């Protein structure tokens, strides 16, 4: 580990409150277990917050954007300029995540972690730029250890600022042409899944494009001569600034006791890094959905995670997080507002 790397200490969730939470759930006016996953979610949220009445305050989605040097080699169906153009779309309020976050009542923070474009000072844009895009991992490391550390520190600072402002639930999203390719390499290296099982069509590659992507990523892996199992070296070799920033944000958010609402394939690749560094982070994660992108189910299985939704999503941006958030609100409301058999005067089971 490079000496510049930020340090985190995440405390595992204390399960001592579980019996009291489960009893409160079981005493609600319903058959045992009748609300299914919502009951499990209520228990999970109560444990994270160490409370019989968990509350969700100032929910945010943090969308980190960055460019990838390998994108110009043809790992994506879209040109690299789409990254900065989509950031402009976020700032104008017109992207899917804007619409879905508004619908869910979540605030949006857009961060430039390393886009190959100069935005200048902009309302609604967090300037966390490390460099104008990573280097091409087909030729060497995407990031230096110092750059990787800088991106993680900036993500951690963003999460801590949100926590200081009262936010206790953070959805995570990303934007970066070529980042499914980076996530595929990270997933292979961190889970041991076969590389081809981690490579999908991303933004819509045809069969020829998918074959090219597989060939390029196999070459990228083969060219890493001093291969390491150390998670930060893997992240620096193949990751993007947005993925490193998300890794730091997750670690700091969990350290602060926040609920992490995990989105799709790229966000989960950042979580794989964070999980290797601090396994207790898993306790703070709610998995929003299972993506259509190849490899996401493998990531979830590796983390022993069961997502809330399976809607065939493959957009990114944190859209799955925004769609899942109302289920968390429902879980808290059920736990807090639903009558018990005793309070309602309803006969319980014999």
N, C-alpha and C positions, 0 to 999 in steps of 0.2 A: 504493500500500500504506500502510495506517495505521501510524504509528510504533509502536503497541503490538503489532503482529503479531510472533509468535515467529519466530525465524530458524532455519533448518535447513540442514545441508550434508550431502548424501548422496553418497557416493563410489560410482561405478559398480563393479560386480563385475569383478575382474581375471580375465580368461580364460586367463591363463598356465598355470594348472593343468589346463586342459581336455584336452590330449593325454594327460597321465598318468592322469587320471580315465577317459578313454575307453579307454585301454589296459587299465586294471584291469577295467573292465566287459567288454571284449571277451575277456579271458582267463578269464572265468568258464566253468564247465562247461556250456555251452549253445551252440547256434548263434548266430552274430552277429545281434544285434537281436531275439532270440527273446522277450525280455520286454518288448518294445515301449515303451509310455509309461513303464513303471516304470524302464527304463534311462535314458530322458531325464530323468525326475524325479531319479534318483540323481545324475546329472551336474549338474543344476541345484542340488541341495542341497549337493553338494560344492563347487561354485563359490561359493555364498553364504557357506559357512563356511570357504572356503579350506583344505579338508581332503580327504584321500583316504578318511577315515573319518568322515563327518558324523554327528553325534549330536543327538538331540532331547531337550532338558531342560526339565522343568517346563512342559509345554504348557498354555496358557491360552486361554480364549475371553473376550474383552471385549465385553460387550453394553451399548451405550449407549442410553438411553431419553430421549425428549423429546416434547413436544407441539407442535402446529402450529396457529397462529391460523386458517389456512385450513380446518382440519378442520370448523369449525362452519358453513362455507359449503356443505358437502355434497360434498367430494371423496372421501369414504370411505363404505363401506357400514356402518361401525361408529361408535358414538358415541365421543367423546373419552375418556370415563371408562375405556374399555378399556385405555388406556395404563397408568394407575396400577394397575388391577386385574391386568394381566399382570405388572407389576413385582412385585406381591405374590405372584403365582404363581411367578415365578422364585425369589423369596426362600424360598418354601415348598418348592421343589424339584420342583414338579409340571408344569413346562412341557416342551415337546418338547426344548428345548436342554438342560435339566437332565438328561433321560433320555439323550440322545445324547452329551452331554459325559461323563457318568458311564461310559457304555458304552465310549467311546473312551479313557478315562483322562485326560481334560483337566479342569483346574480352571476354574471359572467366576467371573468378576468382573462384577457388575451395577453400572452407573453411572447415577445420576440426573443427566443433563446439563441437564434443563429440563422436568420433568414438572409438570403443573398439579395438584399434590397435595403435601401435607406429610407425609412419611414419618416424620420424626423420626429420631434415631440408631437405626440398625438393623444387626444383624450381617449381614455379606455385602453391604451396600449402600455403594457409594462415593458420597458426597455431592459432586457436582461441579455442582450446580444453578447455572446462570447467571441464570435467571428462570423463572417458572412458565409456560413456553411462549413461542413466538415470536409476533410480531405477524402480522397477516393480510397476506400479500403481494399480495392483491387491492387493498389500500389503500396500500401502500408497501413499504418494505424489511422483511423478516422480522426482521432483526437489525441493530443498529448495528454499525459497524466494531469498536467496543470490545467488544461482546458476542461477536461472532464470534471475535475474538482471545482472549477469556477462555475460550471453549469449546475452542479449539484448544490453548491452554496447558494446560488441565486434562486433555485427552486425552494430550498429550505427557508430562505429569507421571505419568500412570497407566502409560504404556508404559515410561518410564524406571525407575519403581519396580519393575515386573515384571522388567525386564532386570537391575537391581541384585540382585534375588533369585534370579537364575540362569535365568530363563525365556529361551529362545532361539527360540521359535516362538509366534506370536500369531495365533489365529483372531479374526475380527471379526464382530460381529453388532449388531443394532439392534432397537428397539421404538419405535413412534410412530405413532398413528393419523393418517393423512394423509401419511405420508412417501413413499409411492410417487409421489404427485403432485409433491412437492418434488423428488424424484429425477428425475422426467420433465423438469421445467423445467431442472434442472442439466444433464442429459444433452443436451437440445436445444442449450442455450447453449454447452456445452463441446465437443460433437462436430460440430455442424452438421446432425445428423439432423433430418428433418422432425418437428415437434412431435407430430403424431398418431402417428408411428411409435414415439415414446417413451412413449406413454400406454397403460396397460393397465388391467385390472379390479381391480388391487390385491387387497384382501381379499375380492373377489367381487361387484363391481358388476354389476347386470343391464344390458341394452342401454340403457335410459333413463338409468341412473346413469352409464354410460360416456360417453354423449353429453353429459350435464351436466358431467362432469369435463373433457371436451375443451373445452367452451365456456368454463368457468371459467378453465382454464389459458391458453387463447388470450387471454382478457381480461386476465389477470395479466401476460402478456407485453406486450400492447399498451399497458398502463398504465405500463410502465417507460420513461419518456420519455428519460432520460439513459442509455440502454443502453450497457453497457461490455463489452469482451471480457476484462477483468481478472478472473482466477479468483476472487479473494477478494471482489470486488464482486458477482460472480454468486452466490457462496456466501451472502453476507450478504443479498442480495435475496430469494432463494428457499429457502435451506436451512433446516435445523432445527438446534437445539443439538446433537442427537445426531450429525448428519452432520458438523458442524464439529468436534465432539470426536473422532470417528473419523478425520477428516482429520489432526488434530494427532497422534493416537496412531500412525497409520500412518507419518507423517513421522519421528517420534522413534524408532519401532521400527526402521525401515530405517536411520536414522542410526546406531543401535546395532548394526547388523549382524544383526538378527533376521530370521527367515523370516516373511513375512506370508501368512496363509492367508485368501484373499479369498472372501467369501460371495457373496450375490446382488446384485440390482438396486440396492438402496439403498446397500449397502456399496461397490459399484463406482462409484456416483455420487460418493461421498467420495473414492475413489481417482482419479477423473478430475480433481478439484480438486488433489489432492496431486501428481499426475503433471504437471499444467501448471506447478506451482511448482517441482518437482524431478523432471525426467524420469527420473533414475537410479533412482527408487523402483521402477520396473518390474522391475529386475533381482532384487528381493527378494520378488517376488510369486509365489505359487502360486495358481492360480485353481481353486477347489474344484468349481464346478459351473456349468451354464448353467440359469438360472431359466426358468420358464414365463412370467414377467412380460414383457410387450411392452417392447422396448427393451434388454433385457439382452444379447441376441446382438449388437446394434449397438454396445453399449459394449465388449464383448469384441473385436469386429472392429476397433474404433477403437484398442484397445490391443494389437492383434496377439496376442491371448491365446487359448489352447486349453484349455478347462476339463477337469478330470479326469473329472467325472461329468455325466450328463444324465439326471436321474431325474424330471423333471416337477415339481420343487419350486417352491413359491411362498409359503413361510412366513416366511422371514427368521430373525431371532433368532440367526444364526450356525449354523443347523442344517446347512447344506451343508458348512461348515468342519469340523464334528465328524464328519460322515459321511466326508469325504475324508481326515481325519487318519490313519486306519490305512494308507492307501496310502503316505503319507510314511514311516511306520514300516517298512513292507515294503521300500521303496526303500533305506533306510539298512541294514536287516538283510541284504538281498541283497548290498549292496556290501561289508559287513563280514564276513559269515558264510559266504557261498557259496564253495565251493572253486574254485580255479583249475585249469586243465588240469594244470599242473605239480605243484601240491600234492596233487592227487588221483591222479596217475599215469594220467590219461586222455589218450589220443591226441587231439591237435588235428587240424584239417583238414590235408590233404596240401598 
